Amino acid sequence: MKPQANEQNGSTQNGDIATDAASVAMDAAAIVPTAAAVAATATASATAVASAGAVVPAKSSQQLKLEMLNMGNGNGHENCTFHHDLELDHKPPTREALLPDMARSYRLLLGGLGENPDRQGLIKTPERAAKAMLYFTKGYDQNLEDVLNGAVFDEDHDEMVVVKDIEMFSMCEHHLVPFYGKVSIGYLPCNKILGLSKLARIVEIFSRRLQVQERLTKQIAVAVTQAVQPAGVAVVVEGVHMCMVMRGVQKINSKTVTSTMLGVFRDDPKTREEFLNLVNSK
């Protein structure tokens, strides 16, 4: 009889296990549609259906923000990664739109320095500082085509043109303090010449940005090349950097000289020497 009892107990246990397994299976079956529904909802949220019926990834918040900034103006901002690239048609939001946020930031900065931004001498400083910074960086709102304004002329001239000692003011992007100096530009025309004042205006486009002198020098040379397609362009920049004068090593007599040579100025030592002699002559 004991074996029978064992068999009955075994049958009961097996029946319980079968019942539990069936219950788990039913629960799992109920979970599967729910998980599928959640996945479908997530997929619907993560994708956008194009008018043609194709499924494309949903746009990120950064992409949507860029599209909103450029709605209706078509300035190509969505293709810009950095302000200091060579896209000459780059334009940030309008000056008026930037002022309130910038003024609030300057007010916070004054408070962080331990100052009282509400005292008489500082109450309008945040707005004044914001306007000044926008002026220092107005090059972001300028492009080569607008600055040239059609001042490119057909001329049977293939000798060197040099404009030297163009005054330059810029802002060091590492410390947000000024650097300033002079720029000398030379180019060898190929039957096209540029209005002389436009060389100075090209300097303004790129110097009125957050900059490093090395990049500034090359950007000026590339812009002149784009303007008149000459046989060559040479640019020399001599700058005094306040980040080296009023802080850090504090070397007040130091000057930084950078150059970019393109085309014949790079390939022909005699042409390069002629340009440098003209630049260094008094």
C-alpha positions as a Markdown table, in Angstrom:
| # | Residue | x | y | z |
|---|---|---|---|---|
| 1 | Met | 0.0 | 0.0 | 0.0 |
| 2 | Lys | 2.9 | 2.4 | 0.7 |
| 3 | Pro | 4.0 | 2.3 | -2.9 |
| 4 | Gln | 0.4 | 3.2 | -3.9 |
| 5 | Ala | 0.5 | 6.2 | -1.6 |
| 6 | Asn | 3.8 | 7.3 | -3.1 |
| 7 | Glu | 2.3 | 7.0 | -6.6 |
| 8 | Gln | -0.7 | 9.0 | -5.6 |
| 9 | Asn | 1.5 | 11.7 | -4.0 |
| 10 | Gly | 3.6 | 11.7 | -7.1 |
| 11 | Ser | 0.6 | 12.1 | -9.3 |
| 12 | Thr | -0.7 | 14.9 | -7.1 |
| 13 | Gln | 2.7 | 16.7 | -7.3 |
| 14 | Asn | 2.9 | 16.2 | -11.0 |
| 15 | Gly | -0.6 | 17.6 | -11.4 |
| 16 | Asp | 0.3 | 20.6 | -9.4 |
| 17 | Ile | 3.4 | 21.2 | -11.5 |
| 18 | Ala | 1.3 | 20.9 | -14.7 |
| 19 | Thr | -1.2 | 23.4 | -13.3 |
| 20 | Asp | 1.5 | 25.8 | -12.4 |
| 21 | Ala | 3.2 | 25.4 | -15.8 |
| 22 | Ala | -0.1 | 26.1 | -17.5 |
| 23 | Ser | -0.7 | 29.2 | -15.4 |
| 24 | Val | 2.8 | 30.5 | -16.2 |
| 25 | Ala | 2.2 | 29.8 | -19.9 |
| 26 | Met | -1.1 | 31.8 | -19.8 |
| 27 | Asp | 0.7 | 34.7 | -18.0 |
| 28 | Ala | 3.4 | 34.7 | -20.6 |
| 29 | Ala | 0.9 | 34.7 | -23.4 |
| 30 | Ala | -0.8 | 37.7 | -21.8 |
| 31 | Ile | 2.6 | 39.5 | -21.4 |
| 32 | Val | 3.6 | 39.0 | -25.1 |
| 33 | Pro | 0.9 | 41.1 | -26.6 |
| 34 | Thr | 1.5 | 43.8 | -23.9 |
| 35 | Ala | 5.3 | 43.9 | -24.7 |
| 36 | Ala | 4.5 | 44.0 | -28.4 |
| 37 | Ala | 2.2 | 46.9 | -27.9 |
| 38 | Val | 4.9 | 48.7 | -25.9 |
| 39 | Ala | 7.4 | 48.0 | -28.6 |
| 40 | Ala | 5.0 | 49.2 | -31.2 |
| 41 | Thr | 4.3 | 52.4 | -29.3 |
| 42 | Ala | 8.1 | 53.0 | -28.8 |
| 43 | Thr | 8.7 | 52.4 | -32.5 |
| 44 | Ala | 5.9 | 54.8 | -33.5 |
| 45 | Ser | 7.4 | 57.4 | -31.2 |
| 46 | Ala | 10.9 | 56.9 | -32.5 |
| 47 | Thr | 10.0 | 57.2 | -36.2 |
| 48 | Ala | 8.1 | 59.5 | -38.5 |
| 49 | Val | 6.3 | 58.3 | -41.5 |
| 50 | Ala | 7.0 | 60.2 | -44.7 |
| 51 | Ser | 4.3 | 61.1 | -47.1 |
| 52 | Ala | 5.5 | 58.4 | -49.5 |
| 53 | Gly | 5.0 | 55.8 | -46.8 |
| 54 | Ala | 8.7 | 55.3 | -46.0 |
| 55 | Val | 9.7 | 55.1 | -42.3 |
| 56 | Val | 12.5 | 57.4 | -41.3 |
| 57 | Pro | 14.2 | 58.0 | -37.9 |
| 58 | Ala | 12.6 | 60.7 | -35.7 |
| 59 | Lys | 14.6 | 64.0 | -35.6 |
| 60 | Ser | 16.6 | 64.8 | -32.5 |
| 61 | Ser | 15.8 | 67.8 | -30.4 |
| 62 | Gln | 18.9 | 69.5 | -31.7 |
| 63 | Gln | 17.9 | 69.0 | -35.3 |
| 64 | Leu | 14.4 | 70.4 | -34.6 |
| 65 | Lys | 15.9 | 73.4 | -32.8 |
| 66 | Leu | 18.1 | 74.2 | -35.8 |
| 67 | Glu | 15.2 | 73.9 | -38.1 |
| 68 | Met | 13.2 | 76.3 | -36.0 |
| 69 | Leu | 16.1 | 78.8 | -36.0 |
| 70 | Asn | 16.2 | 78.6 | -39.8 |
| 71 | Met | 12.5 | 78.4 | -40.7 |
| 72 | Gly | 11.9 | 80.6 | -43.7 |
| 73 | Asn | 15.4 | 82.1 | -44.0 |
| 74 | Gly | 17.3 | 79.2 | -45.7 |
| 75 | Asn | 20.7 | 80.3 | -44.4 |
| 76 | Gly | 22.1 | 76.8 | -44.2 |
| 77 | His | 22.7 | 77.0 | -40.4 |
| 78 | Glu | 21.7 | 73.3 | -40.0 |
| 79 | Asn | 24.9 | 72.3 | -41.9 |
| 80 | Cys | 27.2 | 74.3 | -39.6 |
| 81 | Thr | 29.0 | 72.5 | -36.9 |
| 82 | Phe | 31.2 | 75.3 | -35.5 |
| 83 | His | 31.2 | 79.0 | -35.9 |
| 84 | His | 34.9 | 79.0 | -37.0 |
| 85 | Asp | 34.4 | 76.8 | -40.1 |
| 86 | Leu | 34.9 | 78.2 | -43.6 |
| 87 | Glu | 31.2 | 78.5 | -44.5 |
| 88 | Leu | 31.0 | 82.1 | -45.4 |
| 89 | Asp | 27.2 | 82.1 | -45.5 |
| 90 | His | 26.9 | 81.1 | -41.8 |
| 91 | Lys | 24.6 | 83.4 | -39.8 |
| 92 | Pro | 23.5 | 82.9 | -36.1 |
| 93 | Pro | 20.2 | 84.2 | -34.7 |
| 94 | Thr | 19.6 | 88.0 | -35.1 |
| 95 | Arg | 21.4 | 90.4 | -32.8 |
| 96 | Glu | 18.2 | 91.5 | -31.1 |
| 97 | Ala | 17.3 | 87.9 | -30.3 |
| 98 | Leu | 20.6 | 87.3 | -28.5 |
| 99 | Leu | 20.7 | 90.4 | -26.3 |
| 100 | Pro | 18.3 | 89.4 | -23.5 |
| 101 | Asp | 20.0 | 86.1 | -22.7 |
| 102 | Met | 23.5 | 87.6 | -23.0 |
| 103 | Ala | 22.6 | 90.4 | -20.6 |
| 104 | Arg | 21.2 | 87.9 | -18.1 |
| 105 | Ser | 24.5 | 85.9 | -18.3 |
| 106 | Tyr | 26.6 | 89.0 | -17.7 |
| 107 | Arg | 24.4 | 89.9 | -14.7 |
| 108 | Leu | 25.0 | 86.4 | -13.3 |
| 109 | Leu | 28.7 | 86.8 | -13.9 |
| 110 | Leu | 28.8 | 90.1 | -12.0 |
| 111 | Gly | 27.1 | 88.4 | -9.1 |
| 112 | Gly | 29.5 | 85.5 | -9.3 |
| 113 | Leu | 32.4 | 88.0 | -8.9 |
| 114 | Gly | 30.9 | 89.2 | -5.7 |
| 115 | Glu | 29.6 | 92.5 | -7.2 |
| 116 | Asn | 26.2 | 94.0 | -6.7 |
| 117 | Pro | 24.7 | 94.3 | -10.3 |
| 118 | Asp | 22.1 | 96.7 | -9.0 |
| 119 | Arg | 24.5 | 99.4 | -7.9 |
| 120 | Gln | 24.5 | 102.6 | -9.9 |
| 121 | Gly | 27.8 | 101.9 | -11.8 |
| 122 | Leu | 26.7 | 98.4 | -12.9 |
| 123 | Ile | 23.0 | 98.5 | -13.3 |
| 124 | Lys | 23.3 | 98.9 | -17.1 |
| 125 | Thr | 26.6 | 97.1 | -17.5 |
| 126 | Pro | 25.1 | 93.7 | -18.5 |
| 127 | Glu | 23.3 | 95.2 | -21.5 |
| 128 | Arg | 26.2 | 97.3 | -22.5 |
| 129 | Ala | 28.6 | 94.3 | -22.2 |
| 130 | Ala | 26.2 | 92.2 | -24.3 |
| 131 | Lys | 26.0 | 94.8 | -27.0 |
| 132 | Ala | 29.8 | 95.2 | -27.0 |
| 133 | Met | 30.4 | 91.4 | -27.3 |
| 134 | Leu | 28.0 | 91.3 | -30.3 |
| 135 | Tyr | 29.9 | 94.1 | -31.9 |
| 136 | Phe | 33.3 | 92.3 | -31.3 |
| 137 | Thr | 31.8 | 89.2 | -33.0 |
| 138 | Lys | 29.8 | 90.9 | -35.7 |
| 139 | Gly | 31.7 | 88.9 | -38.4 |
| 140 | Tyr | 29.4 | 86.0 | -37.7 |
| 141 | Asp | 26.6 | 88.1 | -39.4 |
| 142 | Gln | 28.7 | 88.9 | -42.5 |
| 143 | Asn | 29.5 | 86.9 | -45.6 |
| 144 | Leu | 31.9 | 87.3 | -48.5 |
| 145 | Glu | 29.4 | 88.0 | -51.2 |
| 146 | Asp | 27.7 | 90.8 | -49.4 |
| 147 | Val | 30.9 | 92.4 | -48.4 |
| 148 | Leu | 32.4 | 92.3 | -52.0 |
| 149 | Asn | 29.2 | 93.8 | -53.3 |
| 150 | Gly | 30.2 | 93.3 | -56.9 |
| 151 | Ala | 33.6 | 95.1 | -56.5 |
| 152 | Val | 35.5 | 92.5 | -58.6 |
| 153 | Phe | 36.7 | 94.0 | -61.9 |
| 154 | Asp | 38.1 | 92.6 | -65.1 |
| 155 | Glu | 41.5 | 94.1 | -65.7 |
| 156 | Asp | 44.5 | 93.1 | -67.8 |
| 157 | His | 46.9 | 93.1 | -64.8 |
| 158 | Asp | 49.1 | 90.2 | -63.7 |
| 159 | Glu | 51.5 | 91.9 | -61.4 |
| 160 | Met | 51.5 | 91.7 | -57.6 |
| 161 | Val | 49.0 | 93.7 | -55.6 |
| 162 | Val | 49.8 | 94.3 | -51.9 |
| 163 | Val | 47.8 | 96.1 | -49.2 |
| 164 | Lys | 49.8 | 96.1 | -45.9 |
| 165 | Asp | 49.3 | 97.1 | -42.3 |
| 166 | Ile | 45.5 | 96.7 | -42.2 |
| 167 | Glu | 44.5 | 97.2 | -38.6 |
| 168 | Met | 42.9 | 94.1 | -37.0 |
| 169 | Phe | 41.0 | 93.6 | -33.7 |
| 170 | Ser | 39.8 | 90.2 | -32.7 |
| 171 | Met | 38.9 | 88.1 | -29.6 |
| 172 | Cys | 40.9 | 85.1 | -28.4 |
| 173 | Glu | 38.6 | 82.2 | -28.2 |
| 174 | His | 40.5 | 80.6 | -25.4 |
| 175 | His | 40.2 | 83.4 | -22.8 |
| 176 | Leu | 37.7 | 85.9 | -24.4 |
| 177 | Val | 40.3 | 88.7 | -24.3 |
| 178 | Pro | 41.4 | 90.8 | -27.2 |
| 179 | Phe | 44.3 | 90.4 | -29.6 |
| 180 | Tyr | 45.1 | 93.1 | -32.1 |
| 181 | Gly | 47.7 | 93.9 | -34.8 |
| 182 | Lys | 48.0 | 94.3 | -38.5 |
| 183 | Val | 47.4 | 92.3 | -41.6 |
| 184 | Ser | 49.3 | 92.4 | -44.9 |
| 185 | Ile | 47.7 | 90.8 | -48.0 |
| 186 | Gly | 49.2 | 90.2 | -51.4 |
| 187 | Tyr | 47.8 | 88.5 | -54.5 |
| 188 | Leu | 48.8 | 87.9 | -58.1 |
| 189 | Pro | 45.8 | 88.6 | -60.3 |
| 190 | Cys | 44.6 | 86.5 | -63.2 |
| 191 | Asn | 42.8 | 89.3 | -65.2 |
| 192 | Lys | 40.6 | 90.1 | -62.2 |
| 193 | Ile | 41.2 | 92.6 | -59.4 |
| 194 | Leu | 39.5 | 93.4 | -56.2 |
| 195 | Gly | 38.5 | 96.8 | -54.9 |
| 196 | Leu | 41.2 | 97.7 | -52.4 |
| 197 | Ser | 38.9 | 98.5 | -49.5 |
| 198 | Lys | 37.4 | 95.0 | -49.9 |
| 199 | Leu | 40.7 | 93.4 | -48.7 |
| 200 | Ala | 40.2 | 95.4 | -45.4 |
| 201 | Arg | 36.6 | 94.3 | -45.2 |
| 202 | Ile | 37.6 | 90.6 | -45.6 |
| 203 | Val | 39.9 | 91.1 | -42.7 |
| 204 | Glu | 36.9 | 92.4 | -40.7 |
| 205 | Ile | 34.7 | 89.4 | -41.6 |
| 206 | Phe | 37.0 | 87.0 | -39.9 |
| 207 | Ser | 38.7 | 89.0 | -37.2 |
| 208 | Arg | 35.4 | 90.0 | -35.7 |
| 209 | Arg | 34.8 | 86.5 | -34.4 |
| 210 | Leu | 36.2 | 84.3 | -31.7 |
| 211 | Gln | 39.5 | 83.4 | -33.2 |
| 212 | Val | 43.0 | 82.0 | -33.0 |
| 213 | Gln | 45.5 | 83.9 | -35.1 |
| 214 | Glu | 46.6 | 80.9 | -37.1 |
| 215 | Arg | 43.1 | 80.2 | -38.4 |
| 216 | Leu | 42.4 | 83.8 | -39.0 |
| 217 | Thr | 45.4 | 84.1 | -41.3 |
| 218 | Lys | 44.3 | 81.1 | -43.4 |
| 219 | Gln | 40.6 | 82.2 | -43.6 |
| 220 | Ile | 41.6 | 85.6 | -45.0 |
| 221 | Ala | 43.8 | 83.9 | -47.7 |
| 222 | Val | 41.1 | 81.4 | -48.7 |
| 223 | Ala | 38.5 | 84.2 | -48.9 |
| 224 | Val | 40.7 | 86.3 | -51.3 |
| 225 | Thr | 41.2 | 83.2 | -53.4 |
| 226 | Gln | 37.5 | 82.7 | -53.6 |
| 227 | Ala | 36.9 | 86.3 | -54.5 |
| 228 | Val | 39.2 | 86.7 | -57.6 |
| 229 | Gln | 40.8 | 83.3 | -58.3 |
| 230 | Pro | 44.3 | 84.7 | -58.5 |
| 231 | Ala | 47.5 | 82.8 | -59.3 |
| 232 | Gly | 48.4 | 83.1 | -55.6 |
| 233 | Val | 47.6 | 84.7 | -52.3 |
| 234 | Ala | 49.9 | 85.6 | -49.4 |
| 235 | Val | 48.8 | 86.8 | -46.0 |
| 236 | Val | 51.0 | 87.8 | -43.0 |
| 237 | Val | 49.4 | 88.7 | -39.6 |
| 238 | Glu | 51.3 | 90.3 | -36.7 |
| 239 | Gly | 49.4 | 90.3 | -33.4 |
| 240 | Val | 49.6 | 91.2 | -29.8 |
| 241 | His | 47.7 | 88.9 | -27.5 |
| 242 | Met | 46.3 | 90.3 | -24.3 |
| 243 | Cys | 46.1 | 86.7 | -22.9 |
| 244 | Met | 50.0 | 86.8 | -22.9 |
| 245 | Val | 50.2 | 90.5 | -21.8 |
| 246 | Met | 47.8 | 91.0 | -18.9 |
| 247 | Arg | 47.7 | 87.4 | -17.6 |
| 248 | Gly | 49.8 | 84.3 | -17.7 |
| 249 | Val | 53.4 | 85.0 | -18.7 |
| 250 | Gln | 52.7 | 88.8 | -18.9 |
| 251 | Lys | 55.3 | 89.4 | -21.7 |
| 252 | Ile | 54.2 | 92.9 | -22.8 |
| 253 | Asn | 56.6 | 93.1 | -25.8 |
| 254 | Ser | 55.9 | 89.8 | -27.4 |
| 255 | Lys | 54.3 | 89.6 | -30.9 |
| 256 | Thr | 53.0 | 86.7 | -32.8 |
| 257 | Val | 53.6 | 86.5 | -36.6 |
| 258 | Thr | 51.7 | 84.0 | -38.8 |
| 259 | Ser | 51.6 | 83.5 | -42.5 |
| 260 | Thr | 49.7 | 81.7 | -45.2 |
| 261 | Met | 51.0 | 81.2 | -48.7 |
| 262 | Leu | 48.8 | 79.8 | -51.5 |
| 263 | Gly | 49.5 | 79.1 | -55.1 |
| 264 | Val | 52.5 | 80.8 | -56.7 |
| 265 | Phe | 53.5 | 82.3 | -53.3 |
| 266 | Arg | 54.0 | 78.8 | -51.9 |
| 267 | Asp | 55.6 | 77.3 | -55.0 |
| 268 | Asp | 57.9 | 80.1 | -56.2 |
| 269 | Pro | 60.5 | 81.3 | -53.6 |
| 270 | Lys | 61.2 | 84.5 | -55.6 |
| 271 | Thr | 57.6 | 85.6 | -55.7 |
| 272 | Arg | 57.4 | 84.9 | -51.9 |
| 273 | Glu | 60.5 | 86.8 | -51.3 |
| 274 | Glu | 59.3 | 89.8 | -53.3 |
| 275 | Phe | 56.1 | 89.9 | -51.2 |
| 276 | Leu | 57.9 | 89.6 | -47.9 |
| 277 | Asn | 60.3 | 92.4 | -48.9 |
| 278 | Leu | 57.4 | 94.7 | -49.8 |
| 279 | Val | 55.7 | 93.9 | -46.5 |
| 280 | Asn | 58.8 | 94.6 | -44.4 |
| 281 | Ser | 59.8 | 97.7 | -46.2 |
| 282 | Lys | 59.1 | 101.0 | -44.4 |
